[in-house]
Amino acid sequence: MITPEIVRNQMQRIAEELIFVSLSVDQTFPSKRIEGSETRIDFGKADISVALRNKPYKEIYNELSNAKSYNFKLIDGAIVQLMYRFEENELKNHRLAFFPSPYLEEYQNNPELYENDEIYADVIRKDIVPFPIRFDFDSRAEVVVDVEHPQSHLTLGQYLNCRIPVSAPLTPSLFILFILRNFYNMAFVKFSKQITLFNDSFDQTITGNERDLIHIQIP
């Protein structure tokens, strides 16, 4: 069983390792708050309402960045948010978000300054289109609808009804490794031995009908 303390410890370890390999340029260490039977593990400034508004992406990014509403800011300015809520040690919801920087011109217009450093290799291409990625989990009965609103799902690009089924909630470790492997692959290859892969995993929540769709399988 994955407890709030296991999640907090993973987030703390991830922060330390990303700092050590110079992939995180700014960070907020994990906050654990207990109110009655509820425990929240996040970055302590968990007002993410701006990310849900119908606003231009640059405005959303700027507000999150200026308010330091993130766990990590990566080398290219991308923002990473990790937010978990438990009740009686049972996960009730999570929000794991990746907001790439909309300001990549510095890297793309001057690639010669970065092309010899592997950690920048994935961000100097001029054809990159930054878009947000979010893994959500919500077990509330009034929210979950088979196929239409899976308990665990992936949303791409802030599309309102984009909910790609995911087989289970994600741990912080799995989410960070997903981001690094797919969007910072050269850096991931370079530093993979210095980033811990935790073996913890949440129980499967996907339904049979959702498995019949294109979905994401969590190991």
N, C-alpha and C positions, 0 to 999 in steps of 0.2 A: 504494500500500500504506500502510495506516495503522499507524504504529509506536507504541510506548509513549510516545515523546517527543511525538508529535503529540497523543496523548490527554492527556498531562500539560499541555501548553501550552494546549489548549482549556480544561481545568479551571481553570487559573490565570487565563486571560483572563475566563472566566465569573465567577469569584469577584470579580475586580476590578470588573467591570461591574455586578454585582448590588449590590456595596457602593456604587458611585458613584451608582446610581439609588435607593438606600435600600430595596431589596427584601430584602436580606440584613441581618439584625441581629446575626448571629454566624456565624462560619465557621472551617473548618480548611483551610488551604491544602494542595494536593495533595502527597502523599508518593510518592516513587518508590523502590522497594526491589528490588534485584537479588540473587538467590540462584542461582548456577549459570546455567542456561539460562532461568530463570524471572524475569519482571519483573512486579511488582505496582504498580499505580497506584491509590491510594485516599486515605483521610483519615488513615491512619497508626494508627488504633485500630479495626482492622477485625474486632472481635469482634461479630458480628451474631447470635450464637446465641439471644439473648433474642427476636429477631424471629421465630424459627422455633418457639418454644414455644407450647403451647396455654394461653395466658393471656389475661385480659381486655385489650382493646386499650389502655386507659388505662395499665395496668401496663407494657406493652411500650413505649409512647410515653415514659413517665416514665423508664424505665431507659435508653433510648437518649439521651434529652435530658440526663439527669443525667451520663451518661458522655461526653457530647459525641461520640457515635458518628455523626457526620454531616459532610458537606462544608459544608452551609449550613443555617441556621435562618432561615426567611423571616419577613416582617413579622407574620404571624398565628400564628407558632409552628410552622409546618409544617417538618418535617425532610426533607432531601434527601440521599440517599446515592449516591455514584458509585464503583464498584469494578470494576477491570479486572485480568485476569491474562493475561499473554502468555508463550509459550515460543518462543524463537528468533524474536522479533518477530512471531509469529503469535498472534492472539487465540484464547484457549482458553475463557475464560468472562468474563461480566460480570454484575453485579447493580446495577441502577439502580432505586432505590426512593424513593417519595414517601409520607411519613407525615404526613397533615394533623393539626393540633392537635385533640385532643378537647375543648379548652377555648375555645370560641368565644363563651361567654356575655358576656364583656366587650364584644365588638363588637355582638352581637345584642341585648343588653339596653339598650345606649346608642348606638343607631345615629346619633343626632343629632351625636355627637362625631366621627363618621367619614364621614358621608354626603357631605360636600363635598370629600373627598379621594379621587380616583379609585383610588388604590392599595388602598383598603379596600372598594371597591364590591362585590367578589365575595364578601366574607366576612361581610357584615352581614345577610344574609337569614336569617330564623329557620328556614327549611325545609331548610337545608343539613345533610346527613348526612356527616360525615367518614369516609372509608375509605381504606385504603392501596392503593397501586398499585405494581406491580413489573414491570420488564422484565428477564427473565433470558435469558442465552445460555450454553449449555454444550455443547461439542462432543465430550465423552467418549463413546466408542462404547458403553460399558456403561450409559450414562444415556439416550441418544437412542433414541426409539421413534417411528417414523413415525406421525403424527397424535396418538398418545397422549402423547408427550413431545417436541414439536418442539425443534430446537436453539435457536431463538429464539422466545420466547413471552411473553405478557402475562398476569399474574395480578392479579385484582381482589379486594380485600377479604379477603385471606388465605385464600380458599377453597382447600383442599388440592389439589383436582384441576382447578382452573381454569387452563388453559393454552391461551390463545387464540393460534393461530399468528401469528408475525410474520415478515415476509419476509427480514429481515436483522438482525444486531446493530445497536445504536444507538450513535452517537457521543455524547459529553457534550452537544454543542451541540444535536443533534436532541432529546435527552431534555428538556433544560431548556426549549427552545422549546415542546415539547409541553405541559409543565406550565404554563408561563406563559400560553400561548395559550388553554388550556382552563379553567384554574382561577383565573387572575389576569388575565382578558382586558382589563379596563379599564386596568390597569397596563401590560400588554403593548402595547396600542395607544399609550399615552402615551409609552412608553420604547423602542419597537421600533427606532427609528433609532440608539439608543445601545447596542444589544445585537447583537453580531457574529453573523452567520449564516455558519458555516463550510460549505464545499462538500464536505468529505471525507465518504466513506461506505464502509461495509464491503461485502464481496461478499454476494450473495444466498445464503441457506441453506435457504429453504423448499422443500419437495418438491411434486410435482404433486398428490398426494393432499391435502396441507395447503392448497394453493391452491383446491381444490374446496370448502373450508369457509369460513365467515366468518373473515376474517383481517385483519391490519394490514399495509398496504403501506408500506414505508419508501422514501422518494424517493431 
